[in-house]
Amino acid sequence: MKTVFEEVSARIRENFEAKDSIREEGLKVSREVVRECRTASFALHGQDFEKADKSIKTAGKALEKLEVLFKGHADIYHAGFVEHAQQEYSEVSVLSSLLKGEGKVPSPEDLRVEYAAYLNGLGDVVGELRRHVLDLIRKESFEKAEVFLGVMENIHAMLMDFDYPDAITRGLRRKTDVSRSIIEKTRGDVVNAIGQKRLETAMRNLESRL
């Protein structure tokens, strides 16, 4: 005859076994989200929007799987890896809208992600836009570079508004500080590139008159 402790132990073990199985499946799906988002990011910088859109769509569907998988298991859902997947998805979705010049960016509600994950994703967008600005500088597209520098500054200004404890924002303060550093460095790159171009133009004009 089982003791009361054996019965309790059996129920707990059954519950934990189910949670562990769900967690393992969730980890696999979340890694798929991250992988597709990084594929999309690489494609976006290569101007391959069709490939990027395909990967973003795949990542979105995988996130929907996580919602269904973790229904009734909020403790696992908020363990961290789903949030990381949502950050990556937010980052690449917003980046796609910006690089395609759509005029607006998707909201957290559009993407069905948590607010903190969305904001942290925006923080990572700043770094991706720096990469884009440097590409524009190499192409001597200085006006566009200045436009995207302005977008970076707008994102940082938005993030600065959320001065809440890390328990709420999930480390947003650190990303906000990092984004400020990235923006300052990028602004210096843009200013120096424009100055160098003007100097080269002036030197050519001088040589043509001599």
GIKAFEN-V425208 format. One record per pair of residues at least 12 apart in sequence whose C-alpha atoms are under 10 Angstrom apart, sorted by the first residue. I is the first residue (numbers start at 1). GAP is how many residues later the second one is. D is the distance in whole Angstrom. If there is no record, write none. Layout:
<<I/GAP/D> <I/GAP/D>>
//
This chain:
<<19/51/9> <19/54/8> <19/56/10> <19/57/8> <20/56/9> <22/44/10> <22/47/7> <22/48/7> <22/51/9> <22/54/9> <23/43/10> <23/46/9> <23/47/8> <23/50/9> <23/53/7> <23/54/9> <23/56/10> <23/58/10> <25/41/9> <25/44/8> <25/45/10> <26/36/10> <26/37/10> <26/39/9> <26/40/6> <26/41/10> <26/43/7> <26/44/8> <26/50/9> <26/51/9> <26/55/8> <26/56/8> <27/39/9> <27/54/7> <27/55/8> <27/58/10> <28/34/10> <29/30/9> <29/33/6> <29/34/8> <29/35/10> <29/36/8> <29/37/7> <29/40/10> <29/53/9> <29/56/9> <30/29/9> <30/32/7> <30/33/7> <30/35/9> <30/36/8> <30/51/7> <30/52/6> <30/53/9> <30/54/8> <30/55/6> <30/56/9> <31/28/10> <31/31/10> <31/50/9> <31/51/9> <31/53/10> <31/54/7> <32/26/9> <32/27/7> <32/30/7> <32/31/9> <32/53/9> <33/22/9> <33/23/9> <33/24/10> <33/25/8> <33/26/5> <33/27/8> <33/28/9> <33/29/6> <33/30/7> <33/49/9> <33/51/9> <33/52/6> <33/53/8> <33/55/8> <33/56/7> <34/25/8> <34/28/10> <34/47/10> <34/50/8> <34/51/6> <34/52/9> <34/53/9> <34/54/6> <34/55/7> <35/20/9> <35/24/8> <35/50/9> <35/53/9> <36/16/9> <36/18/9> <36/19/5> <36/20/7> <36/21/9> <36/22/7> <36/23/6> <36/24/9> <36/26/10> <36/52/9> <36/53/9> <36/56/10> <37/15/8> <37/16/10> <37/18/6> <37/19/6> <37/20/9> <37/21/9> <37/22/7> <37/23/9> <37/48/9> <37/49/10> <37/50/10> <37/51/6> <37/52/6> <37/53/9> <37/54/8> <37/55/6> <37/56/9> <38/14/9> <38/17/9> <38/18/9> <38/50/8> <38/51/9> <38/53/10> <38/54/8> <39/12/8> <39/13/7> <39/15/10> <39/16/7> <39/17/9> <39/53/10> <40/12/4> <40/13/7> <40/14/8> <40/15/5> <40/16/6> <40/17/10> <40/19/9> <40/49/10> <40/52/7> <40/53/9> <40/55/10> <40/56/9> <41/12/10> <41/14/9> <41/15/9> <41/47/10> <41/48/10> <41/50/9> <41/51/6> <41/52/9> <41/54/8> <41/55/8> <41/87/8> <42/50/10> <43/12/9> <43/53/10> <44/48/9> <44/51/8> <44/52/7> <44/55/8> <44/56/9> <44/88/10> <45/50/10> <45/51/9> <45/54/9> <45/83/9> <45/84/10> <45/86/8> <45/87/7> <45/90/9> <46/86/10> <47/49/10> <47/52/9> <47/53/9> <49/47/8> <49/50/9> <49/51/8> <52/40/9> <52/41/9> <52/44/8> <53/39/10> <53/40/9> <53/43/8> <55/37/10> <56/33/7> <56/34/10> <56/36/7> <56/37/7> <56/40/9> <57/32/10> <57/36/9> <59/26/9> <59/27/9> <59/29/9> <59/30/7> <60/25/10> <60/26/9> <60/29/7> <60/30/10> <60/33/10> <60/51/8> <60/52/9> <62/23/10> <63/19/8> <63/22/8> <63/23/8> <63/26/9> <63/48/10> <63/49/9> <63/50/9> <64/48/9> <66/16/8> <66/19/10> <67/15/9> <67/45/10> <70/12/10> <80/90/10> <82/31/10> <82/32/10> <82/35/9> <83/30/8> <83/31/8> <83/32/10> <83/33/8> <83/34/6> <83/35/9> <83/37/10> <83/38/10> <83/87/9> <84/33/7> <84/34/10> <84/36/9> <84/37/9> <85/28/9> <85/32/9> <85/36/10> <86/22/10> <86/25/9> <86/26/9> <86/27/6> <86/28/7> <86/29/10> <86/30/9> <86/31/6> <86/32/7> <86/34/9> <86/35/8> <87/26/8> <87/27/9> <87/28/10> <87/29/8> <87/30/5> <87/31/6> <87/32/8> <87/33/6> <87/34/4> <87/35/8> <87/36/9> <87/37/8> <88/29/9> <88/30/9> <88/32/9> <88/33/6> <88/34/9> <88/36/8> <88/37/10> <89/22/8> <89/24/9> <89/28/9> <89/29/9> <89/32/8> <90/16/8> <90/17/9> <90/18/8> <90/20/10> <90/21/7> <90/22/9> <90/23/8> <90/24/10> <90/27/7> <90/28/5> <90/29/8> <90/30/9> <90/31/5> <90/32/7> <90/34/9> <90/35/9> <91/26/9> <91/27/8> <91/28/9> <91/29/8> <91/30/4> <91/31/6> <91/32/8> <91/33/6> <91/34/6> <91/35/9> <91/37/9> <92/29/8> <92/30/9> <92/32/9> <92/33/8> <92/36/9> <93/12/8> <93/13/7> <93/14/10> <93/18/8> <93/28/9> <93/29/10> <93/32/10> <94/12/6> <94/13/9> <94/17/10> <94/24/9> <94/27/8> <94/28/8> <94/31/7> <95/26/10> <95/27/9> <95/29/10> <95/30/6> <95/31/9> <95/33/8> <95/34/8> <96/29/10> <98/27/10> <98/31/9> <98/50/9> <98/53/9> <99/30/9> <99/33/9> <99/49/9> <115/53/10> <115/54/8> <115/55/10> <116/46/10> <116/50/10> <116/51/10> <116/52/7> <116/53/5> <116/54/6> <116/55/9> <116/56/8> <117/52/8> <117/53/8> <117/54/10> <117/55/9> <118/51/10> <119/36/9> <119/39/9> <119/40/7> <119/43/9> <119/50/8> <119/51/9> <119/52/10> <119/53/7> <119/56/9> <119/57/10> <120/39/9> <120/49/8> <120/50/8> <120/51/8> <120/52/6> <120/53/9> <120/54/10> <120/55/7> <120/56/9> <121/51/9> <121/54/9> <122/30/10> <122/33/7> <122/34/9> <122/36/9> <122/37/8> <122/50/10> <122/53/9> <122/54/9> <122/57/10> <123/29/9> <123/32/7> <123/33/7> <123/35/10> <123/36/8> <123/49/8> <123/50/10> <123/51/9> <123/52/6> <123/53/6> <123/54/9> <123/55/8> <123/56/6> <123/57/10> <124/51/8> <124/52/9> <124/54/9> <124/55/8> <125/26/10> <125/27/8> <125/30/8> <125/54/9> <126/22/10> <126/23/9> <126/25/8> <126/26/5> <126/27/8> <126/28/10> <126/29/7> <126/30/8> <126/49/10> <126/50/10> <126/52/9> <126/53/6> <126/54/9> <126/56/7> <126/57/8> <127/25/9> <127/51/9> <127/52/7> <127/55/7> <127/56/9> <127/59/10> <128/24/10> <129/16/9> <129/19/7> <129/20/8> <129/22/8> <129/23/7> <129/53/10> <129/54/10> <129/57/10> <130/15/9> <130/18/8> <130/19/8> <130/22/8> <130/49/10> <130/52/7> <130/53/8> <130/55/9> <130/56/6> <130/57/9> <130/59/10> <131/55/9> <132/12/10> <132/13/8> <132/16/8> <132/17/10> <133/12/5> <133/13/8> <133/14/9> <133/15/7> <133/16/7> <133/19/10> <133/53/8> <133/54/10> <133/56/9> <133/57/8> <134/52/8> <134/55/8> <134/56/8> <134/59/10> <136/12/10> <136/54/10> <137/52/8> <137/53/7> <137/56/7> <137/57/9> <138/55/9> <140/53/8> <140/54/9> <140/57/8> <141/53/10> <142/48/7> <142/49/9> <142/51/8> <142/52/7> <142/55/10> <143/47/10> <143/51/10> <145/41/10> <145/42/10> <145/45/7> <146/40/10> <146/41/8> <146/44/7> <146/45/9> <146/48/10> <149/34/7> <149/35/10> <149/37/7> <149/38/7> <149/41/8> <150/33/9> <150/37/9> <152/27/8> <152/28/9> <152/30/9> <152/31/7> <152/34/9> <152/35/10> <153/26/9> <153/27/8> <153/30/7> <153/31/9> <153/34/10> <155/21/9> <155/24/9> <155/25/10> <156/19/10> <156/20/7> <156/21/9> <156/22/10> <156/23/7> <156/24/7> <156/27/9> <157/19/9> <157/23/9> <158/18/10> <159/13/8> <159/14/8> <159/16/9> <159/17/6> <159/18/10> <159/20/9> <160/12/9> <160/13/8> <160/16/7> <160/17/9> <160/20/10> <162/14/10> <163/13/10>>
//
